[in-house]
Amino acid sequence: LLSEEELKEFNGWLKEVLGMKVTEVRESKRLVDSPAIILSHYGTHSMQRMMQMMNRDIQDVPAGILEINPKHALIQRLNDLRKNEDSFAPLAAEQLFANAQIAAGIIVDPRSMVHRLNEILEKALR
């Protein structure tokens, strides 16, 4: 389990890696089985999708809040990679974020993940 200090450092690192994709990274009080969830500034993701359909000028999903489950094995392992300055950590963090987007139904262009997924497969199959 991550200590309060580790969680603070991890959240800061994750915010730095994800940059403008998120406005905040924080601990979730609601997640049990999932490692992360995206919260929309539009309220619900259905409302966000509806706004995108009505206004074709909205191409990108606006930055949201990423809530993480520090008890989840993926988060704990990612924190270990981060602490060891493993070059795989940022790649895994980006994919964790993309997975949360997919789960929320808000990923705009899933093709953008193909390169990253190929890199992950390359590393896994070494």
N, C-alpha and C positions, 0 to 999 in steps of 0.2 A: 504494500500500500504506500502511496506517496505521502510524505509529510507535508505539512502546510507550506514550508519553505520550498520543497521540491515542486509542489503544485504551482506555486507562484512563479517559479523559474520556468517550468514547463509551459505554462500558459503564455508567459512573455515570449518564450522562444517560438511557440506555435504562431502567435500573432505576428512575430517578425517574419517567419517563413511564409505565411499566407498573405502578408501585406494588406493591400487595399481590398482583398476579397472578404475580409471580416472587419467589423468595427470593434469587436470585443471577443475574447476567449475567456470562458469562465466555467466553473464546476457546475454540473447539472445536479439538481436535487431530485429529478424525476426519472432519469435513465437507470435501467436495471440490466437489460440484455444487450443494448447497443453501446458502442464506444463513443458516439457523438451524434449530435442533432443540430440542425440549423434552424434558427428562429428568424422569421421575416419581420422587417419593419412595417410591412403592410398589414400585419395582423396574421392572416392565414396565407398559406402558399397558394390556395385556390384563388384568393383575391388577387394575388400577385400575378398569377398566370392569366387571369381575366384581364387585368390591366395591360399586360403585354400583348394579348390578342387584340385589344381595342386600339392600342397605340403601337403600331409597327416600328416606331422610332426607338422604342425601348428594346434594345438588343441584348444588353447584358443584364444579368441578375444583380440588383444592387446588393452591396455588402450587407451581411446580416450578422447575427451573433452566433458564435459557435459554442455550444455547450458540450463539455466532455464528461465522460464517466470515468473518474480516476480509479475506480475499482475494476474496470474492464482490463483483461489481459493485454489487448492491443495497445491501450494507452500506457500501461506499465512497461511493456516491452519497448514501445517507442521512446519512452522517457529514458530507458537504459541506453538505447542507441544514441540519443541526444547527449547524454552525460559522457559517453565514450567518444563523442564527436565523429560518429560513424557517418560516412558520406551518403549512406542509404536513408538516413533519418529524414532529411527534407523531402525526398522522393516519396517516402511512406506517408509523411504528413500531408502532402498534396493529395495523395490518393485517399487518405482518410477523409479529407474535406470533400473530395469529389463523391465518395460513397455516401456521405451525409446529404449532399445535394441530390443525388439520385433517390435516396430514401424519402426525401421531402418532395420529390417530383419537380424540382426546380432547375435541373441542369439544362442549359440552353443548347449546347452543342456537345453531345457525348463523343463525337469524333476527336475532340481536343484531348481526350484521355488516351487515345491509342498509342501515341509515342511513349507516354509514361508507363502504360501497362506493358509495352514491349520491353522497356528498360527493367521493370520489376521482374518479368519472366526471365530475362537474360541473367539477372543476378541470382534468381532462385534456381536456375538450371545449371549453374556453374559447378 
